[in-house]
C-alpha cells in the first residue's frame, strides 16, 4: 500500500467532507456572481445605450492609439529596467566598496519610493526648478527606477543562492571575476529567477496605468474619458471591463512568452551532462590530477564538469 509523503491519504469521511466543502464553495461563488448580474441588470448596466459607445470604429481607433502609448512606455521601461537591474546587481556584488555602496544606496532608495510619487515628482516637481518633462518620459523614468531596483535585488539574490562551488570552479579554470559572473553565475541566476523577472515585468506593464494621473494618454486615461461621456449614460463599468480585458490579454501574452522562454532554456544542454560528461570535447585537454588550477578549491569534479572534460588516467 503506497502512502503520500506530503499528507495522509483521506479516508471516506474526509473525502465526503471535501466534496461537501467543494459544493458549498461553488454554490457560494455562483450566488455572488448571480447577485452582481442581478444588480447590473437592475441598474441598466446591460443596456444598449451604455455599450453603444464601443460599436463605433473611431472609438476602437482611439483604444488602439492608447494601447500603442501603453506599449511604447512599457517596452522602453522593460528594456531599461532589465539593463538597470543588471548594472545595480553587479555593482552590489562588487568587491570594491566605492562601487557596491553607491549601488546599494541607489537600489534601496528607488525601491522605497512609490512609482506614483516618483512620476508626480518628475512631472510636477521638476518644473518648479525650471525643468519641464514630457509625461511619457516621466512615466518611463519612474518605471525604470522602481522596477530596475527590484530586478537588481532579484538578480543579486539569484546569484547569491547558487552553490559556492560554481564560483570556485570558475576561478579554478583561470577565469577572472568578470568571466565567472558573465559565463557562469549570471546565466544560472537568470534561469532561476526568470519567474520573478517576468512577474516584475507584468507589474511594470500594469503600472503604466498610473500615467493617467500626469495626463499621459494611455489606456486608463482613455477609459476615464469614456466614463464621463453623458451621451452614452456615463459607461464607467463598461469602459473598465473593456480596458481591463485588454490588460488581462497583454499580461497573459507576456506570461505565455515567459513560459515559452522557460521551456526553451530548460531544453538547453547543461555542462557536464550527457555525452559532454562522458568524453572530452574537441580541443579540450583532459584535466590532470596534479593540475595547478586545482590547488585553490580542490574541486576536481567541478572543474571537469565546467570544462566538459574527463580526468586523465
C-alpha positions as a printed NumPy array, in Angstrom:
array([[  0.   ,   0.   ,   0.   ],
       [  1.581,   3.278,  -1.101],
       [  1.311,   6.384,   1.062],
       [  1.989,  10.02 ,   0.233],
       [  4.993,  11.711,   1.792],
       [  3.191,  15.084,   1.872],
       [ -0.081,  14.245,   3.589],
       [ -2.148,  11.27 ,   4.731],
       [ -4.475,   9.736,   2.177],
       [ -8.011,  10.955,   3.083],
       [-10.453,   8.358,   4.282],
       [-14.142,   8.017,   3.346],
       [-15.278,  10.688,   5.834],
       [-12.615,  13.145,   4.718],
       [-13.473,  12.584,   1.047],
       [-17.165,  13.216,   1.776],
       [-16.309,  16.348,   3.77 ],
       [-14.073,  17.681,   0.984],
       [-16.806,  17.105,  -1.597],
       [-19.351,  18.913,   0.557],
       [-16.98 ,  21.853,   1.009],
       [-16.373,  21.972,  -2.753],
       [-20.114,  22.017,  -3.467],
       [-20.735,  24.735,  -0.859],
       [-17.893,  26.845,  -2.281],
       [-19.198,  26.525,  -5.849],
       [-22.707,  27.46 ,  -4.729],
       [-21.399,  30.468,  -2.771],
       [-19.392,  31.749,  -5.746],
       [-22.36 ,  31.192,  -8.074],
       [-24.627,  33.105,  -5.674],
       [-22.215,  36.06 ,  -5.553],
       [-21.958,  36.145,  -9.344],
       [-25.742,  35.919,  -9.654],
       [-26.133,  38.828,  -7.242],
       [-23.774,  41.004,  -9.299],
       [-25.537,  40.072, -12.543],
       [-28.878,  40.915, -10.94 ],
       [-27.648,  44.295,  -9.733],
       [-26.142,  45.071, -13.135],
       [-29.473,  44.242, -14.769],
       [-31.426,  46.318, -12.236],
       [-29.247,  49.387, -12.768],
       [-29.276,  49.102, -16.544],
       [-25.61 ,  48.17 , -16.992],
       [-26.525,  45.768, -19.811],
       [-28.499,  48.366, -21.747],
       [-27.604,  49.07 , -25.357],
       [-27.046,  52.741, -24.561],
       [-24.125,  52.078, -22.216],
       [-22.48 ,  49.567, -24.55 ],
       [-23.247,  51.521, -27.699],
       [-20.06 ,  53.552, -27.302],
       [-17.968,  50.539, -28.304],
       [-19.843,  49.952, -31.553],
       [-18.072,  52.841, -33.297],
       [-14.898,  52.325, -35.303],
       [-13.478,  55.69 , -34.187],
       [-13.676,  54.571, -30.55 ],
       [-11.615,  51.47 , -31.298],
       [ -9.121,  53.596, -33.209],
       [ -8.704,  55.679, -30.05 ],
       [ -8.328,  52.496, -27.997],
       [ -5.62 ,  51.215, -30.376],
       [ -3.827,  54.568, -30.184],
       [ -3.917,  54.452, -26.357],
       [ -2.757,  50.833, -26.472],
       [  0.193,  51.952, -28.57 ],
       [  1.03 ,  54.604, -25.963],
       [  0.858,  51.976, -23.213],
       [  3.078,  49.527, -25.105],
       [  5.531,  52.303, -26.02 ],
       [  6.008,  53.198, -22.363],
       [  6.132,  49.556, -21.274],
       [  8.581,  48.454, -23.988],
       [ 11.173,  51.125, -23.225],
       [ 10.673,  50.795, -19.459],
       [ 11.023,  46.994, -19.573],
       [ 14.284,  47.042, -21.546],
       [ 15.837,  49.821, -19.463],
       [ 14.647,  48.215, -16.206],
       [ 16.409,  44.955, -17.087],
       [ 19.592,  46.83 , -18.019],
       [ 19.472,  48.892, -14.821],
       [ 18.806,  45.734, -12.829],
       [ 21.907,  44.071, -14.267],
       [ 24.073,  47.125, -13.585],
       [ 22.891,  47.586,  -9.997],
       [ 23.052,  43.873,  -9.164],
       [ 26.6  ,  43.552, -10.483],
       [ 27.515,  46.738,  -8.634],
       [ 26.149,  45.384,  -5.363],
       [ 28.135,  42.171,  -5.808],
       [ 31.369,  44.071,  -6.46 ],
       [ 34.295,  43.652,  -4.071],
       [ 35.05 ,  47.387,  -4.31 ],
       [ 33.162,  49.422,  -1.725],
       [ 33.192,  52.532,  -3.887],
       [ 31.049,  50.537,  -6.327],
       [ 28.94 ,  48.352,  -4.013],
       [ 27.942,  51.077,  -1.522],
       [ 26.512,  53.575,  -4.079],
       [ 24.77 ,  50.71 ,  -5.899],
       [ 23.178,  49.564,  -2.644],
       [ 22.066,  53.081,  -1.711],
       [ 20.541,  53.735,  -5.143],
       [ 18.746,  50.377,  -5.117],
       [ 17.247,  50.869,  -1.671],
       [ 16.122,  54.445,  -2.385],
       [ 14.461,  53.581,  -5.691],
       [ 12.738,  50.565,  -4.13 ],
       [ 11.382,  52.67 ,  -1.27 ],
       [  9.8  ,  55.465,  -3.344],
       [  6.351,  54.571,  -4.791],
       [  6.078,  54.747,  -8.571],
       [  3.241,  57.281,  -8.48 ],
       [  5.162,  59.59 ,  -6.165],
       [  8.168,  59.406,  -8.484],
       [  6.023,  60.204, -11.527],
       [  4.489,  63.206,  -9.803],
       [  7.887,  64.462,  -8.659],
       [  9.222,  64.234, -12.198],
       [  6.205,  65.813, -13.89 ],
       [  5.005,  68.35 , -11.304],
       [  8.137,  68.857,  -9.213],
       [ 10.825,  69.444, -11.837],
       [  9.051,  72.466, -13.444],
       [  9.414,  74.289, -10.113],
       [ 13.201,  74.206, -10.635],
       [ 12.981,  75.177, -14.275],
       [ 12.971,  71.681, -15.868],
       [  9.924,  70.677, -17.893],
       [  9.42 ,  66.965, -18.555],
       [  7.158,  65.255, -21.06 ],
       [  4.58 ,  62.896, -19.461],
       [  5.963,  59.979, -21.478],
       [  9.463,  60.312, -20.035],
       [  8.113,  60.912, -16.548],
       [  6.273,  57.578, -16.772],
       [  9.236,  55.725, -18.289],
       [ 11.867,  57.081, -15.881],
       [  9.71 ,  56.34 , -12.835],
       [  9.024,  52.792, -14.027],
       [ 12.695,  52.177, -14.827],
       [ 13.9  ,  53.479, -11.47 ],
       [ 11.497,  51.382,  -9.405],
       [ 11.37 ,  48.152, -11.388],
       [ 15.09 ,  48.241, -12.204],
       [ 15.923,  48.348,  -8.495],
       [ 13.529,  45.465,  -7.775],
       [ 15.042,  43.38 , -10.585],
       [ 18.522,  44.213,  -9.276],
       [ 17.644,  42.747,  -5.891],
       [ 16.12 ,  39.665,  -7.537],
       [ 19.218,  39.046,  -9.677],
       [ 21.533,  39.595,  -6.709],
       [ 19.549,  37.081,  -4.667],
       [ 19.665,  34.633,  -7.575],
       [ 23.45 ,  34.885,  -7.858],
       [ 24.   ,  34.511,  -4.124],
       [ 21.687,  31.485,  -3.973],
       [ 23.944,  29.487,  -6.313],
       [ 26.284,  26.884,  -4.779],
       [ 29.684,  28.259,  -3.841],
       [ 31.337,  25.533,  -5.897],
       [ 30.145,  27.182,  -9.114],
       [ 32.259,  30.236,  -8.41 ],
       [ 35.216,  28.194,  -7.196],
       [ 35.182,  26.035, -10.315],
       [ 35.274,  29.158, -12.473],
       [ 38.272,  30.523, -10.617],
       [ 39.94 ,  27.096, -10.759],
       [ 39.969,  27.07 , -14.562],
       [ 41.547,  30.501, -14.689],
       [ 38.557,  32.837, -15.119],
       [ 38.562,  36.313, -13.638],
       [ 35.633,  37.531, -11.554],
       [ 34.068,  39.244, -14.564],
       [ 34.266,  36.   , -16.539],
       [ 32.834,  33.967, -13.655],
       [ 29.956,  36.411, -13.345],
       [ 29.267,  36.64 , -17.087],
       [ 29.761,  32.999, -18.094],
       [ 28.762,  31.009, -15.009],
       [ 26.768,  32.881, -12.375],
       [ 24.511,  35.281, -14.275],
       [ 23.165,  32.71 , -16.794],
       [ 22.17 ,  30.38 , -13.971],
       [ 20.724,  33.225, -11.896],
       [ 18.626,  34.436, -14.835],
       [ 17.262,  30.93 , -15.39 ],
       [ 16.439,  30.522, -11.7  ],
       [ 14.881,  33.984, -11.316],
       [ 13.014,  34.053, -14.649],
       [  9.553,  33.741, -12.993],
       [ 10.383,  36.671, -10.702],
       [ 11.657,  38.75 , -13.628],
       [  8.518,  38.077, -15.665],
       [  6.268,  38.827, -12.685],
       [  8.013,  42.178, -12.248],
       [  7.613,  42.944, -15.958],
       [  3.886,  42.266, -15.599],
       [  3.872,  44.756, -12.722],
       [  5.677,  47.223, -14.982],
       [  3.014,  46.839, -17.647],
       [  0.196,  47.399, -15.173],
       [  1.94 ,  50.371, -13.563],
       [  1.842,  52.235, -16.865],
       [ -1.806,  52.889, -15.935],
       [ -0.562,  55.293, -13.25 ],
       [  0.424,  57.626, -16.051],
       [ -3.167,  58.881, -16.312],
       [ -2.504,  60.881, -13.119],
       [  0.004,  63.031, -15.035],
       [ -2.182,  63.172, -18.189],
       [ -0.265,  60.546, -20.163],
       [ -2.795,  59.363, -22.807],
       [ -2.649,  55.629, -22.16 ],
       [ -5.5  ,  53.125, -21.772],
       [ -6.717,  54.133, -18.313],
       [ -6.653,  57.812, -19.258],
       [ -8.87 ,  56.991, -22.244],
       [-11.193,  54.868, -20.087],
       [-11.654,  57.83 , -17.757],
       [-12.66 ,  59.971, -20.715],
       [-15.115,  57.318, -21.91 ],
       [-16.721,  57.038, -18.473],
       [-17.583,  60.74 , -18.468],
       [-19.499,  60.535, -21.772],
       [-23.028,  61.748, -20.973],
       [-24.465,  60.788, -24.36 ],
       [-23.918,  57.077, -23.61 ],
       [-25.028,  57.249, -19.972],
       [-21.532,  57.53 , -18.406],
       [-20.366,  53.935, -19.162],
       [-17.94 ,  53.604, -16.247],
       [-18.207,  49.85 , -15.703],
       [-18.309,  49.142, -19.431],
       [-15.104,  51.102, -20.008],
       [-13.467,  49.323, -17.084],
       [-14.454,  45.914, -18.462],
       [-13.131,  46.646, -21.956],
       [ -9.867,  48.266, -20.864],
       [ -9.364,  45.712, -18.08 ],
       [ -9.852,  42.91 , -20.598],
       [ -7.121,  44.408, -22.774],
       [ -4.733,  44.469, -19.794],
       [ -5.596,  40.855, -18.991],
       [ -4.823,  39.776, -22.565],
       [ -1.482,  41.628, -22.534],
       [ -0.468,  40.052, -19.22 ],
       [ -1.451,  36.582, -20.454],
       [  0.617,  37.067, -23.604],
       [  3.601,  38.168, -21.542],
       [  3.205,  35.18 , -19.212],
       [  2.95 ,  32.861, -22.237],
       [  6.139,  34.316, -23.666],
       [  7.864,  33.726, -20.342],
       [  6.644,  30.124, -20.261],
       [  7.976,  29.583, -23.781],
       [ 11.358,  31.039, -22.795],
       [ 11.434,  28.851, -19.694],
       [ 10.805,  25.738, -21.797],
       [ 13.467,  26.738, -24.322],
       [ 16.001,  27.406, -21.564],
       [ 15.116,  24.107, -19.908],
       [ 15.922,  22.249, -23.119],
       [ 19.346,  23.889, -23.421],
       [ 22.239,  21.438, -22.862],
       [ 23.877,  21.707, -19.479],
       [ 27.589,  21.44 , -18.856],
       [ 28.723,  18.096, -17.534],
       [ 25.551,  16.291, -18.546],
       [ 25.008,  13.547, -21.129],
       [ 27.723,  13.   , -23.665],
       [ 29.584,  16.095, -22.549],
       [ 30.396,  14.454, -19.266],
       [ 31.469,  11.161, -20.82 ],
       [ 34.163,  12.365, -23.171],
       [ 36.251,  15.444, -23.636],
       [ 35.002,  17.843, -26.267],
       [ 37.122,  18.649, -29.3  ],
       [ 40.042,  20.839, -28.431],
       [ 39.609,  20.35 , -24.659],
       [ 42.616,  18.961, -22.827],
       [ 41.936,  16.321, -20.149],
       [ 42.267,  17.553, -16.577],
       [ 45.302,  16.014, -14.861],
       [ 45.171,  15.12 , -11.169],
       [ 48.146,  17.394, -10.47 ],
       [ 46.814,  20.342, -12.471],
       [ 47.866,  23.574, -10.666],
       [ 44.466,  25.09 , -11.353],
       [ 43.017,  22.751,  -8.736],
       [ 45.181,  23.865,  -5.838],
       [ 42.83 ,  26.619,  -4.655],
       [ 39.498,  24.797,  -4.452],
       [ 40.372,  21.145,  -4.956],
       [ 37.009,  20.604,  -6.608],
       [ 38.167,  18.219,  -9.334],
       [ 34.701,  17.102, -10.343],
       [ 33.513,  20.687, -10.624],
       [ 36.37 ,  21.623, -12.936],
       [ 35.701,  18.546, -15.076],
       [ 32.007,  19.412, -15.275],
       [ 32.732,  23.035, -16.14 ],
       [ 35.149,  22.083, -18.914],
       [ 33.112,  19.142, -20.13 ],
       [ 36.35 ,  17.165, -19.842],
       [ 37.483,  13.979, -18.163],
       [ 40.099,  13.003, -15.69 ],
       [ 43.163,  11.609, -17.39 ],
       [ 44.377,   8.231, -16.122]])
